[in-house]
Structures are given as C-alpha cells and as structure tokens.
Amino acid sequence: MKKLLGILVLLLCASTVWAAPVKLYPGAVQDGSETGHFQAVKAKSSPALRAKMGQETFYVTPDKFEKVYAFYKKLYPETNLSLRKLNVPMHGGGVFSEAYFCLDGIRNLRRSKHWLKIQSPFISAAGSNGPHYRANAENLTVIVVVSK
C-alpha cells in the first residue's frame, strides 16, 4: 500500500511539473501559419506517427537569439547540450543558433514530453518545396513549444 501511495505521489508531482504553463518570452507572439502547417502535416500522417509528434506551437520575436536564450537559461535547464548550436556560419552568410530547454525535468528529448526550442534565423518548414527562409527571417527568433 505504501509503495502504491508513493507511486501515486510521484505521478502527481510529475504531472504537475509537466502541466505547468510555459513562461513565454515577453513580446513573443504566436505564429499561426507555422502552427497551422504543423497541424496539417500531422493530420496527413499515420496514427503512429501522429502519436509521436505531439503538439508544437510556434512563437516569434524580433529580439536577438542571445537575449531569448538568456531569458530561458534562467528559467529552465538546457537539455542535450550536444544539440546546442551557437553562431554556426551559414552558407551564404549569417549565423545559425539553436538551443533546447526541458520543461518536464527530463533532459533527453527522446523521452521528454514537454520541451522548447529556440532558433535563429527562423527557417520555416511551411514551403511546398521543403524548408525555406521566411521573409525577414534573419530578424526573427522562433520559440517552438513541444508537448507530447
């Protein structure tokens, strides 16, 4: 009985952490076209793939990556540090940066059920010919909140 009670308390605590609302970067606004595109791709996928995809919500801000990164670094533990890319030179000029933060305490993205990614520039997947740069992409940092 004690073991069962202990498991229930652990599950309750875990679900409370996961269910906690994400603190959004001040001034970030939801990008409906990217979120809508993700939902359309998900709807065309197999049921098994849909279950793995979870829910992604896209937000954008004109603020620099470094400022958004510093904001989230204070709030959440960074996950999979090997995935972090800061100021990587891009073909054709400019730099690419991305980082991942866990929201549920699990630092492995494969096992995590709730995490976020920040990325700059905003390289969209919404094009009919695959990924493309959005107009003004170099001036945007994207925040992708993922829940599975």
Contacts in CASP RR format, 6 or more apart in sequence:
PFRMAT RR
TARGET T0000
AUTHOR 0000-0000-0000
METHOD contacts of the structure
MODEL  1
MKKLLGILVLLLCASTVWAAPVKLYPGAVQDGSETGHFQAVKAKSSPALR
AKMGQETFYVTPDKFEKVYAFYKKLYPETNLSLRKLNVPMHGGGVFSEAY
FCLDGIRNLRRSKHWLKIQSPFISAAGSNGPHYRANAENLTVIVVVSK
14 104 0 8 1.000
17 103 0 8 1.000
17 104 0 8 1.000
17 105 0 8 1.000
18 103 0 8 1.000
18 104 0 8 1.000
18 113 0 8 1.000
18 114 0 8 1.000
20 103 0 8 1.000
22 103 0 8 1.000
22 116 0 8 1.000
22 145 0 8 1.000
23 75 0 8 1.000
24 59 0 8 1.000
24 143 0 8 1.000
25 59 0 8 1.000
25 61 0 8 1.000
25 63 0 8 1.000
25 68 0 8 1.000
25 71 0 8 1.000
25 72 0 8 1.000
25 143 0 8 1.000
26 71 0 8 1.000
27 61 0 8 1.000
27 63 0 8 1.000
28 59 0 8 1.000
28 60 0 8 1.000
28 61 0 8 1.000
28 68 0 8 1.000
28 143 0 8 1.000
29 59 0 8 1.000
29 60 0 8 1.000
29 61 0 8 1.000
30 57 0 8 1.000
30 58 0 8 1.000
30 59 0 8 1.000
31 58 0 8 1.000
31 59 0 8 1.000
31 60 0 8 1.000
31 142 0 8 1.000
32 58 0 8 1.000
33 126 0 8 1.000
34 58 0 8 1.000
34 124 0 8 1.000
34 125 0 8 1.000
34 126 0 8 1.000
34 142 0 8 1.000
35 56 0 8 1.000
35 57 0 8 1.000
35 58 0 8 1.000
37 125 0 8 1.000
37 126 0 8 1.000
37 127 0 8 1.000
38 56 0 8 1.000
38 58 0 8 1.000
38 125 0 8 1.000
42 50 0 8 1.000
42 53 0 8 1.000
42 54 0 8 1.000
43 50 0 8 1.000
45 53 0 8 1.000
52 148 0 8 1.000
53 148 0 8 1.000
54 146 0 8 1.000
54 147 0 8 1.000
54 148 0 8 1.000
55 146 0 8 1.000
55 147 0 8 1.000
55 148 0 8 1.000
56 144 0 8 1.000
56 145 0 8 1.000
56 146 0 8 1.000
57 144 0 8 1.000
57 145 0 8 1.000
58 142 0 8 1.000
58 143 0 8 1.000
58 144 0 8 1.000
59 142 0 8 1.000
59 143 0 8 1.000
59 144 0 8 1.000
59 145 0 8 1.000
60 122 0 8 1.000
60 140 0 8 1.000
60 141 0 8 1.000
60 142 0 8 1.000
60 143 0 8 1.000
61 68 0 8 1.000
61 140 0 8 1.000
61 141 0 8 1.000
61 143 0 8 1.000
62 139 0 8 1.000
62 140 0 8 1.000
62 141 0 8 1.000
63 141 0 8 1.000
64 120 0 8 1.000
64 141 0 8 1.000
65 97 0 8 1.000
65 118 0 8 1.000
65 119 0 8 1.000
65 120 0 8 1.000
65 141 0 8 1.000
66 97 0 8 1.000
68 118 0 8 1.000
68 120 0 8 1.000
68 141 0 8 1.000
68 143 0 8 1.000
69 97 0 8 1.000
69 99 0 8 1.000
69 118 0 8 1.000
72 99 0 8 1.000
72 101 0 8 1.000
72 116 0 8 1.000
72 118 0 8 1.000
73 101 0 8 1.000
75 101 0 8 1.000
76 101 0 8 1.000
76 102 0 8 1.000
76 103 0 8 1.000
76 116 0 8 1.000
77 101 0 8 1.000
77 102 0 8 1.000
77 105 0 8 1.000
77 107 0 8 1.000
78 84 0 8 1.000
78 99 0 8 1.000
78 100 0 8 1.000
78 101 0 8 1.000
78 102 0 8 1.000
79 100 0 8 1.000
79 101 0 8 1.000
79 102 0 8 1.000
79 106 0 8 1.000
79 107 0 8 1.000
79 108 0 8 1.000
79 109 0 8 1.000
79 112 0 8 1.000
79 115 0 8 1.000
80 100 0 8 1.000
80 107 0 8 1.000
80 108 0 8 1.000
80 109 0 8 1.000
83 98 0 8 1.000
83 99 0 8 1.000
83 100 0 8 1.000
83 109 0 8 1.000
84 98 0 8 1.000
84 99 0 8 1.000
84 100 0 8 1.000
85 96 0 8 1.000
85 97 0 8 1.000
85 98 0 8 1.000
85 99 0 8 1.000
86 97 0 8 1.000
86 99 0 8 1.000
87 95 0 8 1.000
87 96 0 8 1.000
87 97 0 8 1.000
88 95 0 8 1.000
88 96 0 8 1.000
88 97 0 8 1.000
89 95 0 8 1.000
89 96 0 8 1.000
90 96 0 8 1.000
94 121 0 8 1.000
94 138 0 8 1.000
96 119 0 8 1.000
96 120 0 8 1.000
96 121 0 8 1.000
96 123 0 8 1.000
97 119 0 8 1.000
97 120 0 8 1.000
98 117 0 8 1.000
98 118 0 8 1.000
98 119 0 8 1.000
98 120 0 8 1.000
99 117 0 8 1.000
99 118 0 8 1.000
100 109 0 8 1.000
100 115 0 8 1.000
100 116 0 8 1.000
100 117 0 8 1.000
101 115 0 8 1.000
101 116 0 8 1.000
101 117 0 8 1.000
101 118 0 8 1.000
102 112 0 8 1.000
102 114 0 8 1.000
102 115 0 8 1.000
103 112 0 8 1.000
103 114 0 8 1.000
103 115 0 8 1.000
103 116 0 8 1.000
103 145 0 8 1.000
104 112 0 8 1.000
104 113 0 8 1.000
104 114 0 8 1.000
104 115 0 8 1.000
105 112 0 8 1.000
106 112 0 8 1.000
106 113 0 8 1.000
109 115 0 8 1.000
112 148 0 8 1.000
113 147 0 8 1.000
113 148 0 8 1.000
114 146 0 8 1.000
114 147 0 8 1.000
114 148 0 8 1.000
115 146 0 8 1.000
116 143 0 8 1.000
116 144 0 8 1.000
116 145 0 8 1.000
116 146 0 8 1.000
117 142 0 8 1.000
117 143 0 8 1.000
117 144 0 8 1.000
117 146 0 8 1.000
118 141 0 8 1.000
118 142 0 8 1.000
118 143 0 8 1.000
118 144 0 8 1.000
119 141 0 8 1.000
119 142 0 8 1.000
119 144 0 8 1.000
120 140 0 8 1.000
120 141 0 8 1.000
120 142 0 8 1.000
121 133 0 8 1.000
121 137 0 8 1.000
121 138 0 8 1.000
121 139 0 8 1.000
121 140 0 8 1.000
122 133 0 8 1.000
122 134 0 8 1.000
122 137 0 8 1.000
122 140 0 8 1.000
122 141 0 8 1.000
122 142 0 8 1.000
123 131 0 8 1.000
123 132 0 8 1.000
123 133 0 8 1.000
123 134 0 8 1.000
123 137 0 8 1.000
124 131 0 8 1.000
124 132 0 8 1.000
124 133 0 8 1.000
124 134 0 8 1.000
124 137 0 8 1.000
125 131 0 8 1.000
126 132 0 8 1.000
134 140 0 8 1.000
END
